[in-house]
């Protein structure tokens, strides 16, 4: 079974609030026949569209292939949070790679955040960009860690856009009985993720990128040039960018062994009206300290967009709303009577260390994936880093790619059962508060 088609209808966006609240682009053609190009990008999410746009701006002829629609995967379904730094916290990175490289990675993470904001401004992308993310702790030890981390960012990384929140200050922003304090990162932001992806696609098309939808890539033949085959055509390209994330499948086994697809789920409630103040008193996003993270924000039409719950394997649960209601009602027990209007799932890629995996699959084939829930900024930036590497400026790509990324135990055959066991244990720790 192929994840690209396991839960979705070919050529149609999932029935999400995101799809319902932003106009679709006119569909791009399916690839037919042979095309020769400088660069072929496989995958039309943030990574692929950013790579294509930056390469086209550098004067390259670029072809983008997507099995479904632009922004169809995690790029058009995620929580819309544009976080600071990397997915892995800086104190952990210091232990992993040392202080100097951790600083370089922090700077690249900040570049990623700035890149998203600049692309939105430059290309006039209407995606409801708003500042502010709260990280909330569900236990006193979690809150202590968050406060210590905020101190580290201020003192070591000169990051002054973050402040600690006491229990009462956190409750003033987010009136949930589950949270005991946290931090507010005013330099982070949140946005409408599908609108951002579609805006990138418009910008790429305006820059003469050739985008082909409903063009599933079933083989990639290495060589100079490389040959990429779809059901109805093929592309012959000097360079290839793999931007498939959780949907990579068998195109690059060395990457697939290190990047595991998992499913995550979001609901959108009915418009809350005056009850929005029972969720958030400021227009910020929230992510909490649980291992299986809950994340939420208010939509521009006053709905609660709440993400939570994970699954492993191909199929989404039959009742996504029920799956997500469980963590939502822990965070907001006073919303048990609220109606859910939309519920959807998405497939993302994670790595063992939760750090993205950037790699040279071959001298002329680059890959970036495994953003582990931090993809709005990191994926967009990874696309630019691959474009720069193709243009001969590989410092940023090499720095990101220098983090050792182990394969999941057993590779593709055993990684899912082992990860399910680990996730079950951590989910139990969350429930028990240990």
C-alpha positions as a Markdown table, in Angstrom:
| # | Residue | x | y | z |
|---|---|---|---|---|
| 1 | Unk | 0.0 | 0.0 | 0.0 |
| 2 | Unk | 1.2 | 3.5 | -0.8 |
| 3 | Unk | 0.8 | 6.3 | 1.7 |
| 4 | Unk | 0.2 | 8.7 | -1.1 |
| 5 | Unk | -3.1 | 7.0 | -1.9 |
| 6 | Unk | -4.0 | 5.1 | 1.4 |
| 7 | Unk | -6.3 | 7.8 | 2.9 |
| 8 | Unk | -7.0 | 10.3 | 0.2 |
| 9 | Unk | -8.7 | 10.6 | -3.2 |
| 10 | Unk | -6.4 | 11.2 | -6.2 |
| 11 | Unk | -6.2 | 14.9 | -7.1 |
| 12 | Unk | -8.3 | 16.1 | -4.2 |
| 13 | Unk | -7.3 | 17.9 | -1.0 |
| 14 | Unk | -8.4 | 16.3 | 2.3 |
| 15 | Unk | -11.7 | 17.7 | 3.8 |
| 16 | Unk | -9.9 | 20.0 | 6.1 |
| 17 | Unk | -10.8 | 23.5 | 7.3 |
| 18 | Unk | -7.6 | 24.6 | 5.5 |
| 19 | Unk | -8.9 | 23.4 | 2.2 |
| 20 | Unk | -12.4 | 24.8 | 2.9 |
| 21 | Unk | -11.0 | 28.3 | 3.8 |
| 22 | Unk | -8.7 | 29.1 | 0.9 |
| 23 | Unk | -9.3 | 29.1 | -2.8 |
| 24 | Unk | -7.6 | 26.2 | -4.8 |
| 25 | Unk | -5.2 | 26.9 | -7.6 |
| 26 | Unk | -6.3 | 25.9 | -11.1 |
| 27 | Unk | -4.9 | 22.4 | -11.4 |
| 28 | Unk | -1.6 | 22.0 | -13.1 |
| 29 | Unk | -1.3 | 19.5 | -16.0 |
| 30 | Unk | -0.2 | 15.9 | -15.6 |
| 31 | Unk | 3.3 | 15.2 | -17.1 |
| 32 | Unk | 3.1 | 13.5 | -20.5 |
| 33 | Unk | 6.0 | 12.6 | -22.7 |
| 34 | Unk | 9.7 | 13.5 | -22.1 |
| 35 | Unk | 11.0 | 16.7 | -20.6 |
| 36 | Unk | 14.7 | 17.6 | -20.3 |
| 37 | Unk | 15.6 | 20.1 | -17.5 |
| 38 | Unk | 18.3 | 21.4 | -15.3 |
| 39 | Unk | 16.6 | 20.3 | -12.1 |
| 40 | Unk | 13.8 | 18.0 | -11.3 |
| 41 | Unk | 12.1 | 18.5 | -7.9 |
| 42 | Unk | 10.0 | 15.5 | -6.7 |
| 43 | Unk | 7.4 | 16.8 | -4.2 |
| 44 | Unk | 5.4 | 20.0 | -4.2 |
| 45 | Unk | 5.3 | 20.9 | -0.5 |
| 46 | Unk | 7.3 | 23.6 | 1.3 |
| 47 | Unk | 10.7 | 21.9 | 0.6 |
| 48 | Unk | 10.1 | 21.3 | -3.1 |
| 49 | Unk | 8.4 | 24.6 | -3.9 |
| 50 | Unk | 11.0 | 26.6 | -2.0 |
| 51 | Unk | 13.8 | 24.8 | -3.8 |
| 52 | Unk | 12.2 | 25.3 | -7.2 |
| 53 | Unk | 11.5 | 29.0 | -6.6 |
| 54 | Unk | 15.1 | 29.7 | -5.5 |
| 55 | Unk | 16.6 | 27.7 | -8.4 |
| 56 | Unk | 14.4 | 29.4 | -10.9 |
| 57 | Unk | 15.4 | 32.8 | -9.5 |
| 58 | Unk | 19.0 | 31.7 | -10.0 |
| 59 | Unk | 18.3 | 31.1 | -13.7 |
| 60 | Unk | 17.8 | 27.3 | -13.7 |
| 61 | Unk | 15.1 | 25.5 | -15.7 |
| 62 | Unk | 13.1 | 23.6 | -13.0 |
| 63 | Unk | 10.4 | 20.9 | -13.3 |
| 64 | Unk | 8.3 | 19.9 | -10.2 |
| 65 | Unk | 6.5 | 16.7 | -10.0 |
| 66 | Unk | 3.8 | 15.8 | -7.4 |
| 67 | Unk | 1.7 | 12.7 | -7.2 |
| 68 | Unk | -1.3 | 14.7 | -5.9 |
| 69 | Unk | -1.7 | 18.4 | -5.7 |
| 70 | Unk | 0.7 | 21.2 | -4.6 |
| 71 | Unk | 0.6 | 21.5 | -0.8 |
| 72 | Unk | -1.3 | 18.2 | -0.6 |
| 73 | Unk | 0.8 | 16.5 | 2.1 |
| 74 | Unk | 1.9 | 17.8 | 5.5 |
| 75 | Unk | 2.6 | 21.2 | 4.1 |
| 76 | Unk | -1.1 | 21.8 | 3.6 |
| 77 | Unk | -2.4 | 20.0 | 6.7 |
| 78 | Unk | -0.1 | 20.9 | 9.7 |
| 79 | Unk | -0.6 | 23.1 | 12.7 |
| 80 | Unk | 0.8 | 26.2 | 11.1 |
| 81 | Unk | 3.4 | 26.9 | 13.8 |
| 82 | Unk | 6.6 | 28.7 | 12.7 |
| 83 | Unk | 8.9 | 27.9 | 15.6 |
| 84 | Unk | 12.3 | 29.3 | 16.6 |
| 85 | Unk | 15.6 | 27.4 | 16.2 |
| 86 | Unk | 15.5 | 23.7 | 15.4 |
| 87 | Unk | 13.1 | 21.0 | 16.4 |
| 88 | Unk | 15.8 | 19.8 | 18.9 |
| 89 | Unk | 16.3 | 22.2 | 21.7 |
| 90 | Unk | 19.7 | 24.0 | 21.9 |
| 91 | Unk | 20.8 | 22.4 | 25.2 |
| 92 | Unk | 20.4 | 19.0 | 23.6 |
| 93 | Unk | 22.2 | 20.2 | 20.4 |
| 94 | Unk | 25.1 | 21.5 | 22.6 |
| 95 | Unk | 25.5 | 18.0 | 24.1 |
| 96 | Unk | 25.1 | 16.4 | 20.6 |
| 97 | Unk | 27.5 | 18.6 | 18.6 |
| 98 | Unk | 29.2 | 21.1 | 20.9 |
| 99 | Unk | 28.6 | 24.7 | 21.5 |
| 100 | Unk | 30.0 | 26.1 | 18.3 |
| 101 | Unk | 28.0 | 23.9 | 16.0 |
| 102 | Unk | 24.9 | 24.3 | 18.1 |
| 103 | Unk | 25.2 | 28.1 | 17.7 |
| 104 | Unk | 25.5 | 27.6 | 13.9 |
| 105 | Unk | 22.4 | 25.5 | 13.9 |
| 106 | Unk | 20.5 | 28.1 | 16.0 |
| 107 | Unk | 21.4 | 30.7 | 13.4 |
| 108 | Unk | 20.2 | 28.5 | 10.6 |
| 109 | Unk | 16.9 | 28.0 | 12.5 |
| 110 | Unk | 16.5 | 31.7 | 12.8 |
| 111 | Unk | 17.3 | 32.1 | 9.1 |
| 112 | Unk | 14.5 | 29.6 | 8.4 |
| 113 | Unk | 12.0 | 31.7 | 10.3 |
| 114 | Unk | 13.1 | 34.9 | 8.7 |
| 115 | Unk | 12.9 | 33.2 | 5.2 |
| 116 | Unk | 9.2 | 32.3 | 5.7 |
| 117 | Unk | 8.4 | 35.8 | 6.8 |
| 118 | Unk | 10.3 | 37.4 | 3.9 |
| 119 | Unk | 8.7 | 35.1 | 1.3 |
| 120 | Unk | 5.2 | 36.0 | 2.6 |
| 121 | Unk | 6.0 | 39.6 | 2.3 |
| 122 | Unk | 7.8 | 39.5 | -1.0 |
| 123 | Unk | 5.2 | 37.4 | -2.8 |
| 124 | Unk | 2.2 | 39.0 | -1.0 |
| 125 | Unk | 1.0 | 35.6 | 0.3 |
| 126 | Unk | -2.2 | 36.0 | 2.3 |
| 127 | Unk | -1.8 | 33.3 | 4.9 |
| 128 | Unk | -2.8 | 35.1 | 8.1 |
| 129 | Unk | 0.7 | 35.3 | 9.6 |
| 130 | Unk | 0.5 | 36.2 | 13.3 |
| 131 | Unk | 3.3 | 36.5 | 15.9 |
| 132 | Unk | 3.6 | 34.4 | 19.1 |
| 133 | Unk | 3.8 | 30.8 | 20.3 |
| 134 | Unk | 3.4 | 29.7 | 23.9 |
| 135 | Unk | 5.1 | 26.5 | 25.0 |
| 136 | Unk | 3.0 | 25.3 | 28.0 |
| 137 | Unk | 4.1 | 22.8 | 30.7 |
| 138 | Unk | 1.7 | 20.2 | 32.2 |
| 139 | Unk | 3.9 | 19.5 | 35.2 |
| 140 | Unk | 6.1 | 21.6 | 37.5 |
| 141 | Unk | 9.2 | 19.9 | 36.2 |
| 142 | Unk | 8.2 | 20.7 | 32.6 |
| 143 | Unk | 7.7 | 24.3 | 33.5 |
| 144 | Unk | 11.1 | 24.5 | 35.2 |
| 145 | Unk | 12.7 | 23.1 | 32.1 |
| 146 | Unk | 10.9 | 25.6 | 29.9 |
| 147 | Unk | 12.0 | 28.5 | 32.1 |
| 148 | Unk | 15.6 | 27.3 | 32.2 |
| 149 | Unk | 15.5 | 26.9 | 28.4 |
| 150 | Unk | 14.2 | 30.5 | 28.0 |
| 151 | Unk | 17.1 | 31.7 | 30.2 |
| 152 | Unk | 19.6 | 29.7 | 28.0 |
| 153 | Unk | 18.3 | 31.4 | 24.9 |
| 154 | Unk | 18.5 | 34.8 | 26.4 |
| 155 | Unk | 22.0 | 34.5 | 27.9 |
| 156 | Unk | 23.8 | 32.2 | 25.4 |
| 157 | Unk | 22.0 | 33.0 | 22.1 |
| 158 | Unk | 21.0 | 36.6 | 22.7 |
| 159 | Unk | 17.4 | 35.8 | 22.0 |
| 160 | Unk | 15.3 | 38.4 | 23.8 |
| 161 | Unk | 11.9 | 37.6 | 22.2 |
| 162 | Unk | 11.1 | 34.9 | 24.8 |
| 163 | Unk | 9.8 | 35.3 | 28.3 |
| 164 | Unk | 8.8 | 33.0 | 31.1 |
| 165 | Unk | 5.2 | 32.7 | 32.2 |
| 166 | Unk | 4.2 | 31.8 | 35.7 |
| 167 | Unk | 1.1 | 29.6 | 36.3 |
| 168 | Unk | -1.1 | 32.6 | 36.6 |
| 169 | Unk | 0.4 | 34.4 | 33.6 |
| 170 | Unk | 0.0 | 31.3 | 31.5 |
| 171 | Unk | -3.6 | 30.9 | 32.5 |
| 172 | Unk | -4.3 | 34.5 | 31.6 |
| 173 | Unk | -3.2 | 33.7 | 28.0 |
| 174 | Unk | -4.5 | 30.2 | 27.8 |
| 175 | Unk | -7.2 | 29.3 | 30.5 |
| 176 | Unk | -6.5 | 25.6 | 30.6 |
| 177 | Unk | -6.4 | 23.8 | 34.0 |
| 178 | Unk | -3.8 | 21.4 | 32.5 |
| 179 | Unk | -1.0 | 23.9 | 32.2 |
| 180 | Unk | 1.2 | 25.0 | 35.1 |
| 181 | Unk | 3.3 | 27.7 | 33.4 |
| 182 | Unk | 5.4 | 28.1 | 30.3 |
| 183 | Unk | 7.1 | 30.5 | 28.0 |
| 184 | Unk | 5.9 | 33.0 | 25.3 |
| 185 | Unk | 8.1 | 33.2 | 22.2 |
| 186 | Unk | 7.0 | 36.4 | 20.5 |
| 187 | Unk | 9.5 | 36.0 | 17.7 |
| 188 | Unk | 7.8 | 32.7 | 16.6 |
| 189 | Unk | 4.6 | 32.9 | 14.6 |
| 190 | Unk | 1.7 | 30.9 | 13.2 |
| 191 | Unk | -0.1 | 30.9 | 9.8 |
| 192 | Unk | -2.5 | 29.2 | 7.5 |
| 193 | Unk | -0.3 | 26.4 | 6.2 |
| 194 | Unk | -2.1 | 25.5 | 3.0 |
| 195 | Unk | -2.5 | 29.2 | 2.0 |
| 196 | Unk | 1.3 | 29.5 | 2.5 |
| 197 | Unk | 2.0 | 26.5 | 0.3 |
| 198 | Unk | -0.3 | 27.7 | -2.5 |
| 199 | Unk | 1.3 | 31.1 | -2.3 |
| 200 | Unk | 4.7 | 29.4 | -2.8 |
| 201 | Unk | 3.3 | 27.5 | -5.8 |
| 202 | Unk | 2.0 | 30.7 | -7.4 |
| 203 | Unk | 5.4 | 32.4 | -6.8 |
| 204 | Unk | 7.2 | 29.4 | -8.4 |
| 205 | Unk | 4.9 | 29.3 | -11.4 |
| 206 | Unk | 5.4 | 33.1 | -11.9 |
| 207 | Unk | 9.1 | 32.4 | -11.9 |
| 208 | Unk | 8.6 | 30.0 | -14.8 |
| 209 | Unk | 8.8 | 26.7 | -12.8 |
| 210 | Unk | 7.0 | 24.0 | -14.6 |
| 211 | Unk | 4.7 | 22.2 | -12.1 |
| 212 | Unk | 3.0 | 18.9 | -12.9 |
| 213 | Unk | 0.4 | 17.5 | -10.6 |
| 214 | Unk | -1.1 | 13.9 | -10.5 |
| 215 | Unk | 2.3 | 12.7 | -11.7 |
| 216 | Unk | 3.4 | 9.9 | -9.4 |
| 217 | Unk | 7.1 | 9.1 | -9.7 |
| 218 | Unk | 7.6 | 5.4 | -9.6 |
| 219 | Unk | 11.3 | 5.2 | -10.4 |
| 220 | Unk | 14.5 | 7.2 | -10.2 |
| 221 | Unk | 17.5 | 6.1 | -12.3 |
| 222 | Unk | 20.8 | 7.5 | -11.0 |
| 223 | Unk | 23.2 | 8.9 | -13.6 |
| 224 | Unk | 24.4 | 12.1 | -15.2 |
| 225 | Unk | 21.8 | 13.0 | -16.1 |
| 226 | Unk | 19.3 | 11.2 | -13.9 |
| 227 | Unk | 16.0 | 9.8 | -15.3 |
| 228 | Unk | 12.7 | 10.2 | -13.4 |
| 229 | Unk | 9.8 | 8.1 | -14.6 |
| 230 | Unk | 6.1 | 8.6 | -14.1 |
| 231 | Unk | 3.1 | 6.7 | -15.4 |
| 232 | Unk | 2.7 | 8.9 | -18.4 |
| 233 | Unk | 6.1 | 10.5 | -18.9 |
| 234 | Unk | 9.7 | 11.0 | -17.9 |
| 235 | Unk | 12.1 | 13.8 | -16.9 |
| 236 | Unk | 15.8 | 13.8 | -17.8 |
| 237 | Unk | 17.5 | 16.1 | -15.3 |
| 238 | Unk | 21.1 | 17.2 | -14.5 |
| 239 | Unk | 20.1 | 17.4 | -10.8 |
| 240 | Unk | 17.3 | 16.0 | -8.7 |
| 241 | Unk | 15.8 | 17.3 | -5.4 |
| 242 | Unk | 13.9 | 14.7 | -3.3 |
| 243 | Unk | 11.3 | 16.7 | -1.3 |
| 244 | Unk | 8.9 | 13.9 | -0.4 |
| 245 | Unk | 9.3 | 13.8 | 3.4 |
| 246 | Unk | 6.9 | 11.1 | 4.8 |
| 247 | Unk | 5.9 | 10.0 | 1.3 |
| 248 | Unk | 9.3 | 9.1 | -0.1 |
| 249 | Unk | 8.7 | 5.3 | -0.1 |
| 250 | Unk | 11.3 | 3.4 | -2.1 |
| 251 | Unk | 12.8 | 6.2 | -4.2 |
| 252 | Unk | 15.8 | 6.4 | -1.9 |
| 253 | Unk | 16.1 | 3.5 | 0.5 |
| 254 | Unk | 19.0 | 5.0 | 2.4 |
| 255 | Unk | 16.7 | 8.0 | 3.3 |
| 256 | Unk | 13.6 | 5.9 | 4.0 |
| 257 | Unk | 15.6 | 3.9 | 6.6 |
| 258 | Unk | 16.2 | 7.1 | 8.5 |
| 259 | Unk | 12.9 | 8.9 | 8.0 |
| 260 | Unk | 9.8 | 7.3 | 9.3 |
| 261 | Unk | 6.3 | 8.3 | 8.2 |
| 262 | Unk | 3.8 | 8.8 | 11.0 |
| 263 | Unk | 0.3 | 10.2 | 11.1 |
| 264 | Unk | -1.0 | 13.2 | 13.1 |
| 265 | Unk | -4.5 | 14.6 | 13.3 |
| 266 | Unk | -6.3 | 17.9 | 13.7 |
| 267 | Unk | -9.8 | 19.1 | 14.3 |
| 268 | Unk | -11.5 | 22.4 | 13.7 |
| 269 | Unk | -14.5 | 23.2 | 16.0 |
| 270 | Unk | -17.5 | 25.2 | 15.1 |
| 271 | Unk | -16.9 | 29.0 | 15.4 |
| 272 | Unk | -16.7 | 29.7 | 19.1 |
| 273 | Unk | -17.9 | 33.3 | 19.2 |
| 274 | Unk | -17.4 | 34.7 | 22.7 |
| 275 | Unk | -16.1 | 31.4 | 23.9 |
| 276 | Unk | -12.8 | 32.0 | 22.1 |
| 277 | Unk | -11.7 | 33.7 | 25.4 |
| 278 | Unk | -12.1 | 30.3 | 27.1 |
| 279 | Unk | -9.3 | 29.0 | 24.8 |
| 280 | Unk | -7.0 | 32.0 | 24.2 |
| 281 | Unk | -7.1 | 35.6 | 25.2 |
| 282 | Unk | -4.3 | 36.5 | 22.8 |
| 283 | Unk | -4.0 | 35.5 | 19.1 |
| 284 | Unk | -1.0 | 33.2 | 19.7 |
| 285 | Unk | -0.5 | 29.5 | 19.0 |
| 286 | Unk | 0.2 | 27.0 | 21.8 |
| 287 | Unk | 2.2 | 23.7 | 21.9 |
| 288 | Unk | 2.7 | 21.8 | 25.1 |
| 289 | Unk | 5.4 | 19.8 | 26.7 |
| 290 | Unk | 4.0 | 16.3 | 26.3 |
| 291 | Unk | 6.0 | 13.7 | 24.3 |
| 292 | Unk | 3.1 | 13.4 | 21.9 |
| 293 | Unk | 2.6 | 17.1 | 21.6 |
| 294 | Unk | -0.8 | 18.8 | 21.7 |
| 295 | Unk | -0.8 | 22.0 | 19.6 |
| 296 | Unk | -3.6 | 24.5 | 18.9 |
| 297 | Unk | -4.5 | 28.0 | 17.9 |
| 298 | Unk | -7.6 | 30.0 | 16.9 |
| 299 | Unk | -8.5 | 30.3 | 13.2 |
| 300 | Unk | -9.2 | 33.7 | 11.7 |
| 301 | Unk | -13.0 | 32.8 | 11.8 |
| 302 | Unk | -12.9 | 32.0 | 15.5 |
| 303 | Unk | -12.6 | 28.2 | 15.5 |
| 304 | Unk | -10.3 | 26.2 | 17.7 |
| 305 | Unk | -7.8 | 24.3 | 15.5 |
| 306 | Unk | -6.5 | 21.5 | 17.8 |
| 307 | Unk | -3.9 | 18.9 | 16.9 |
| 308 | Unk | -3.2 | 15.8 | 18.9 |
| 309 | Unk | -2.8 | 12.0 | 18.7 |
| 310 | Unk | -0.5 | 10.0 | 16.4 |
| 311 | Unk | -0.7 | 6.7 | 14.6 |
| 312 | Unk | 1.7 | 4.4 | 12.8 |
| 313 | Unk | 1.0 | 2.4 | 9.7 |
| 314 | Unk | -1.0 | 3.3 | 6.6 |
| 315 | Unk | -4.6 | 3.9 | 7.6 |
| 316 | Unk | -6.0 | 6.9 | 9.5 |
| 317 | Unk | -8.4 | 6.0 | 12.3 |
| 318 | Unk | -12.0 | 5.7 | 11.3 |
| 319 | Unk | -13.1 | 8.5 | 13.7 |
| 320 | Unk | -10.5 | 11.2 | 13.6 |
| 321 | Unk | -12.6 | 13.6 | 15.6 |
| 322 | Unk | -13.0 | 11.1 | 18.5 |
| 323 | Unk | -9.2 | 10.6 | 18.4 |
| 324 | Unk | -8.4 | 14.3 | 18.8 |
| 325 | Unk | -11.3 | 15.0 | 21.2 |
| 326 | Unk | -9.5 | 13.0 | 23.9 |
| 327 | Unk | -6.5 | 15.2 | 24.3 |
| 328 | Unk | -8.6 | 18.4 | 23.6 |
| 329 | Unk | -10.9 | 17.6 | 26.5 |
| 330 | Unk | -7.9 | 17.1 | 28.8 |
| 331 | Unk | -6.6 | 20.5 | 27.9 |
| 332 | Unk | -10.1 | 22.2 | 27.7 |
| 333 | Unk | -12.6 | 20.1 | 29.7 |
| 334 | Unk | -15.1 | 23.0 | 29.4 |
| 335 | Unk | -15.3 | 22.5 | 25.6 |
| 336 | Unk | -16.9 | 19.0 | 25.8 |
| 337 | Unk | -20.1 | 20.3 | 24.3 |
| 338 | Unk | -18.4 | 22.0 | 21.3 |
| 339 | Unk | -19.2 | 20.7 | 17.9 |
| 340 | Unk | -16.4 | 19.6 | 15.6 |
| 341 | Unk | -16.9 | 20.7 | 12.0 |
| 342 | Unk | -13.7 | 19.3 | 10.4 |
| 343 | Unk | -11.3 | 16.5 | 11.2 |
| 344 | Unk | -8.4 | 15.4 | 9.1 |
| 345 | Unk | -5.1 | 13.6 | 9.2 |
| 346 | Unk | -1.7 | 14.0 | 7.7 |
| 347 | Unk | 1.5 | 12.1 | 7.2 |
| 348 | Unk | 4.8 | 13.6 | 8.3 |
| 349 | Unk | 8.4 | 12.3 | 8.6 |
| 350 | Unk | 10.3 | 11.9 | 11.8 |
| 351 | Unk | 13.9 | 10.8 | 12.5 |
| 352 | Unk | 15.3 | 9.0 | 15.5 |
| 353 | Unk | 16.9 | 12.2 | 16.9 |
| 354 | Unk | 14.1 | 14.5 | 15.7 |
| 355 | Unk | 16.6 | 16.4 | 13.7 |
| 356 | Unk | 15.9 | 16.8 | 9.9 |
| 357 | Unk | 17.9 | 14.5 | 7.6 |
| 358 | Unk | 19.6 | 16.4 | 4.7 |
| 359 | Unk | 21.8 | 14.1 | 2.6 |
| 360 | Unk | 23.4 | 13.7 | -0.8 |
| 361 | Unk | 21.9 | 10.5 | -2.1 |
| 362 | Unk | 24.2 | 10.8 | -5.2 |
| 363 | Unk | 26.5 | 13.6 | -6.4 |
| 364 | Unk | 23.6 | 15.1 | -8.3 |
| 365 | Unk | 20.7 | 14.0 | -6.1 |
| 366 | Unk | 19.9 | 15.9 | -2.9 |
| 367 | Unk | 17.3 | 15.0 | -0.2 |
| 368 | Unk | 15.8 | 16.8 | 2.7 |
| 369 | Unk | 13.1 | 15.4 | 5.0 |
| 370 | Unk | 12.3 | 14.2 | 8.6 |
| 371 | Unk | 11.3 | 17.6 | 10.0 |
| 372 | Unk | 9.6 | 15.9 | 12.9 |
| 373 | Unk | 6.9 | 18.5 | 13.4 |
| 374 | Unk | 9.0 | 21.6 | 12.8 |
| 375 | Unk | 8.6 | 21.8 | 9.1 |
| 376 | Unk | 7.0 | 25.2 | 8.3 |
| 377 | Unk | 10.3 | 27.0 | 8.7 |
| 378 | Unk | 12.8 | 24.1 | 8.4 |
| 379 | Unk | 11.3 | 22.6 | 5.3 |
| 380 | Unk | 11.1 | 25.9 | 3.5 |
| 381 | Unk | 14.7 | 26.7 | 4.5 |
| 382 | Unk | 15.9 | 23.2 | 3.5 |
| 383 | Unk | 14.5 | 23.8 | 0.0 |
| 384 | Unk | 16.6 | 27.0 | -0.3 |
| 385 | Unk | 19.7 | 25.2 | 1.1 |
| 386 | Unk | 19.4 | 22.6 | -1.5 |
| 387 | Unk | 19.0 | 25.2 | -4.2 |
| 388 | Unk | 22.2 | 27.0 | -2.9 |
| 389 | Unk | 24.0 | 23.7 | -2.8 |
| 390 | Unk | 23.2 | 23.0 | -6.5 |
| 391 | Unk | 24.5 | 26.5 | -7.2 |
| 392 | Unk | 27.8 | 25.6 | -5.5 |
| 393 | Unk | 27.1 | 27.2 | -2.1 |
| 394 | Unk | 26.8 | 24.2 | 0.2 |
| 395 | Unk | 27.8 | 25.5 | 3.6 |
| 396 | Unk | 24.3 | 25.6 | 5.1 |
| 397 | Unk | 23.3 | 22.3 | 3.6 |
| 398 | Unk | 26.5 | 20.6 | 4.8 |
| 399 | Unk | 26.0 | 22.1 | 8.3 |
| 400 | Unk | 22.5 | 20.7 | 8.6 |
| 401 | Unk | 23.6 | 17.4 | 7.0 |
| 402 | Unk | 26.5 | 17.0 | 9.5 |
| 403 | Unk | 24.2 | 15.7 | 12.3 |
| 404 | Unk | 24.5 | 11.9 | 12.4 |
| 405 | Unk | 21.1 | 10.4 | 11.6 |
| 406 | Unk | 20.9 | 6.7 | 12.6 |
| 407 | Unk | 18.6 | 4.3 | 10.8 |
| 408 | Unk | 15.6 | 3.1 | 12.6 |
| 409 | Unk | 16.2 | -0.4 | 14.1 |
| 410 | Unk | 15.5 | -3.0 | 11.5 |
| 411 | Unk | 15.1 | -0.4 | 8.7 |
| 412 | Unk | 11.7 | -0.5 | 7.0 |
| 413 | Unk | 10.7 | -3.9 | 8.3 |
| 414 | Unk | 10.9 | -3.4 | 12.0 |
| 415 | Unk | 10.9 | 0.3 | 12.7 |
| 416 | Unk | 7.2 | 0.7 | 13.0 |
| 417 | Unk | 6.5 | -1.9 | 15.7 |
| 418 | Unk | 9.5 | -0.7 | 17.7 |
| 419 | Unk | 8.4 | 2.9 | 17.5 |
| 420 | Unk | 4.9 | 2.1 | 18.4 |
| 421 | Unk | 6.2 | 0.4 | 21.5 |
| 422 | Unk | 8.3 | 3.4 | 22.4 |
| 423 | Unk | 5.5 | 5.8 | 21.7 |
| 424 | Unk | 3.1 | 3.8 | 23.8 |
| 425 | Unk | 5.4 | 4.0 | 26.8 |
| 426 | Unk | 5.9 | 7.8 | 26.4 |
| 427 | Unk | 2.1 | 8.3 | 26.0 |
| 428 | Unk | 1.6 | 6.4 | 29.3 |
| 429 | Unk | 4.2 | 8.6 | 30.9 |
| 430 | Unk | 2.2 | 11.6 | 29.7 |
| 431 | Unk | -1.0 | 10.2 | 31.2 |
| 432 | Unk | 0.6 | 9.4 | 34.5 |
| 433 | Unk | 2.4 | 12.8 | 34.6 |
| 434 | Unk | 5.9 | 11.3 | 35.1 |
